[in-house]
Amino acid sequence: MIIPVRCFGCGKPIGNLWEEYKKRVEAGENAGKVMDELGLERYCCRATILGHADMLPEVTKFKKA
């Protein structure tokens, strides 16, 4: 749901990179090139970013019980 603060595999901080990654990919840039430029070189970090599904806008539609 919410982007992890750190990579699950190596512990590198990646939470601060999500907004920049998302903005640039939606603008039409190549996802691999964007990850390289953001410093995400390890497979575990890339998988954490690529595997993330941004569900927060969907979840916030519902009220608390």
Contacts in CASP RR format, 6 or more apart in sequence:
PFRMAT RR
TARGET T0000
AUTHOR 0000-0000-0000
METHOD contacts of the structure
MODEL  1
MIIPVRCFGCGKPIGNLWEEYKKRVEAGENAGKVMDELGLERYCCRATIL
GHADMLPEVTKFKKA
1 53 0 8 1.000
1 55 0 8 1.000
1 56 0 8 1.000
1 59 0 8 1.000
2 56 0 8 1.000
3 14 0 8 1.000
3 15 0 8 1.000
3 18 0 8 1.000
3 49 0 8 1.000
3 52 0 8 1.000
3 54 0 8 1.000
4 14 0 8 1.000
4 15 0 8 1.000
4 48 0 8 1.000
4 52 0 8 1.000
5 13 0 8 1.000
5 14 0 8 1.000
5 15 0 8 1.000
6 12 0 8 1.000
6 13 0 8 1.000
6 14 0 8 1.000
6 15 0 8 1.000
7 13 0 8 1.000
7 14 0 8 1.000
7 42 0 8 1.000
7 44 0 8 1.000
7 45 0 8 1.000
7 48 0 8 1.000
8 44 0 8 1.000
8 48 0 8 1.000
9 44 0 8 1.000
9 45 0 8 1.000
9 48 0 8 1.000
10 42 0 8 1.000
10 44 0 8 1.000
10 45 0 8 1.000
12 42 0 8 1.000
12 45 0 8 1.000
14 40 0 8 1.000
14 45 0 8 1.000
14 48 0 8 1.000
14 49 0 8 1.000
17 38 0 8 1.000
17 39 0 8 1.000
17 40 0 8 1.000
17 49 0 8 1.000
18 49 0 8 1.000
18 52 0 8 1.000
20 38 0 8 1.000
21 31 0 8 1.000
21 34 0 8 1.000
21 35 0 8 1.000
21 38 0 8 1.000
21 49 0 8 1.000
22 54 0 8 1.000
24 34 0 8 1.000
25 31 0 8 1.000
25 34 0 8 1.000
31 50 0 8 1.000
32 46 0 8 1.000
35 41 0 8 1.000
35 45 0 8 1.000
35 46 0 8 1.000
35 49 0 8 1.000
40 46 0 8 1.000
40 49 0 8 1.000
END
